[in-house]
Amino acid sequence: MVRVARVEALPDYRLEVWFEDGTHGVISLADELYGPVFEPLKDPAFFAKATIDEFGTVCWPNGADLAPDALYEDIRKTSDAA
């Protein structure tokens, strides 16, 4: 399993993500923030509270989280398309 090493919240509901293996990229979540656990992330100040838990998963204080494997694949697809 690939782990997130660093995350930075960017404007417009984007995350800049670095993985332990050096893979790096930006993911937009603008069209993904729906459902009860993700609704609070629509507040830019709350979205900016993105952090990494002990398992290398991007998460927020309300329990919302993003699977590192899915983020990794999305970044790799974007990189391959460029």
C-alpha positions as CSV (number, residue, x, y, z in Angstrom):
1,M,0.0,0.0,0.0
2,V,1.3,3.4,-1.0
3,R,1.3,6.1,1.8
4,V,0.9,9.8,1.5
5,A,4.0,11.6,2.9
6,R,2.8,15.2,2.6
7,V,-0.4,17.0,1.7
8,E,-1.2,20.7,1.1
9,A,-4.6,22.2,0.6
10,L,-4.8,24.6,-2.3
11,P,-7.6,27.0,-3.4
12,D,-10.6,25.7,-5.3
13,Y,-10.8,22.4,-3.4
14,R,-7.5,21.0,-4.7
15,L,-4.9,19.0,-2.8
16,E,-1.2,18.8,-3.6
17,V,-0.1,15.3,-2.6
18,W,3.3,13.8,-2.2
19,F,3.8,10.0,-1.8
20,E,6.6,8.1,-0.1
21,D,7.8,6.8,-3.4
22,G,8.3,10.4,-4.8
23,T,5.1,10.4,-6.9
24,H,3.6,13.9,-6.6
25,G,0.6,15.8,-8.1
26,V,-2.5,17.9,-7.6
27,I,-6.0,16.5,-7.3
28,S,-9.2,18.5,-7.6
29,L,-12.0,17.5,-5.3
30,A,-14.4,20.3,-6.4
31,D,-16.8,17.8,-8.0
32,E,-16.4,15.1,-5.3
33,L,-17.5,16.9,-2.1
34,Y,-21.0,15.4,-1.6
35,G,-22.5,13.3,1.1
36,P,-22.7,14.0,4.9
37,V,-19.1,13.4,5.7
38,F,-17.7,15.6,2.8
39,E,-20.2,18.5,3.0
40,P,-18.2,20.3,5.7
41,L,-15.2,20.3,3.3
42,K,-17.1,22.8,1.1
43,D,-16.0,25.4,3.7
44,P,-12.6,26.5,2.4
45,A,-11.3,27.0,6.0
46,F,-12.3,23.5,6.9
47,F,-10.9,22.0,3.7
48,A,-7.6,23.6,4.5
49,K,-7.4,21.4,7.7
50,A,-6.4,18.4,5.6
51,T,-3.7,16.3,7.3
52,I,-2.3,12.8,7.2
53,D,-3.1,10.2,9.7
54,E,-0.7,7.4,11.0
55,F,-1.7,5.2,8.1
56,G,-0.7,7.7,5.4
57,T,-4.3,8.6,4.6
58,V,-5.4,12.2,3.9
59,C,-8.0,13.1,6.5
60,W,-10.0,15.9,8.1
61,P,-11.0,16.5,11.8
62,N,-14.6,15.4,11.1
63,G,-13.5,11.9,10.0
64,A,-13.6,12.4,6.3
65,D,-10.7,10.7,4.6
66,L,-9.4,9.8,1.1
67,A,-8.0,6.4,0.3
68,P,-4.3,6.9,-0.6
69,D,-4.4,4.1,-3.3
70,A,-7.2,6.0,-5.2
71,L,-5.3,9.3,-4.9
72,Y,-2.2,7.6,-6.2
73,E,-3.9,6.1,-9.2
74,D,-5.6,9.5,-10.0
75,I,-2.3,11.3,-9.9
76,R,-0.6,8.6,-12.0
77,K,-3.3,8.7,-14.6
78,T,-3.0,12.5,-14.8
79,S,0.8,12.3,-15.1
80,D,0.5,9.6,-17.9
81,A,-1.9,11.8,-19.8
82,A,0.4,14.8,-19.8
